[in-house]
């Protein structure tokens, strides 16, 4: 239950932060901001389900970086989970 409340709070904080950024920039459309929110939330869901020990703060930072800066060189479904090594 505590983890659910934290997830809801984190999602709300993301929405508020992105709305504040959208209000500051006039050249970005509302649809692109909504798409970014959806991508960040989806990334956080995948990241948190893949690594139960990671925090929401770490997942948010990594997903935000991936969506905003690194979306050009990776597919939308690709998610890197930090702290894990691929098995060979």
C-alpha positions as CSV (number, residue, x, y, z in Angstrom):
1,X,0.0,0.0,0.0
2,X,2.9,2.4,0.8
3,X,4.5,1.7,-2.5
4,X,1.2,2.4,-4.3
5,X,0.9,5.8,-2.6
6,X,4.5,6.6,-3.4
7,X,3.8,5.8,-7.1
8,X,0.7,8.0,-7.2
9,X,2.6,10.8,-5.6
10,X,5.5,10.4,-8.0
11,X,3.1,10.4,-11.0
12,X,1.4,13.5,-9.7
13,X,4.8,15.2,-9.2
14,X,5.7,14.3,-12.8
15,X,2.5,15.8,-14.1
16,X,2.9,19.0,-12.2
17,X,6.5,19.4,-13.2
18,X,5.8,18.8,-16.9
19,X,2.8,21.2,-16.8
20,X,5.1,23.9,-15.3
21,X,7.6,23.3,-18.0
22,X,4.9,23.4,-20.7
23,X,3.7,26.8,-19.4
24,X,7.2,28.2,-19.7
25,X,7.8,27.2,-23.3
26,X,5.5,28.6,-26.0
27,X,6.9,26.7,-28.9
28,X,6.0,23.2,-27.6
29,X,2.6,21.8,-28.2
30,X,0.5,20.2,-25.4
31,X,0.4,16.9,-27.3
32,X,4.1,16.5,-27.1
33,X,4.1,17.2,-23.4
34,X,1.4,14.6,-22.9
35,X,3.3,12.1,-24.9
36,X,6.4,12.7,-22.8
37,X,4.4,12.2,-19.6
38,X,3.0,9.0,-20.9
39,X,6.5,7.8,-22.0
40,X,8.0,8.6,-18.6
41,X,5.2,6.9,-16.7
42,X,5.4,3.9,-18.9
43,X,9.2,3.7,-18.6
44,X,8.9,4.0,-14.8
45,X,6.4,1.1,-14.7
46,X,8.7,-1.1,-16.7
47,X,11.8,0.0,-14.7
48,X,10.1,-0.6,-11.3
49,X,8.8,-4.0,-12.3
50,X,12.2,-5.1,-13.6
51,X,14.1,-3.9,-10.5
52,X,12.0,-4.0,-7.3
53,X,14.9,-2.6,-5.2
54,X,15.3,0.7,-7.2
55,X,13.7,3.9,-5.9
56,X,11.1,6.0,-7.7
57,X,13.5,9.0,-7.7
58,X,16.2,7.0,-9.5
59,X,13.7,5.6,-11.9
60,X,12.2,9.0,-12.6
61,X,15.6,10.6,-13.3
62,X,16.7,7.7,-15.6
63,X,13.4,7.7,-17.5
64,X,13.3,11.5,-17.9
65,X,16.8,11.4,-19.2
66,X,15.9,8.6,-21.6
67,X,12.8,10.2,-22.9
68,X,14.0,13.8,-23.2
69,X,17.6,13.3,-24.2
70,X,18.1,9.8,-25.4
71,X,15.0,9.1,-27.4
72,X,16.9,9.6,-30.7
73,X,19.2,6.6,-30.4
74,X,17.0,4.0,-28.7
75,X,13.7,2.4,-29.5
76,X,10.7,3.4,-27.4
77,X,10.4,0.0,-25.9
78,X,14.1,-0.3,-24.9
79,X,14.7,0.3,-21.3
80,X,18.1,0.1,-19.6
81,X,18.0,-1.0,-16.0
82,X,21.0,0.4,-14.1
83,X,22.9,-1.8,-11.7
84,X,22.3,-5.1,-13.6
85,X,24.7,-7.0,-15.7
86,X,23.6,-9.0,-18.8
87,X,24.1,-12.7,-18.4
88,X,26.4,-14.3,-20.9
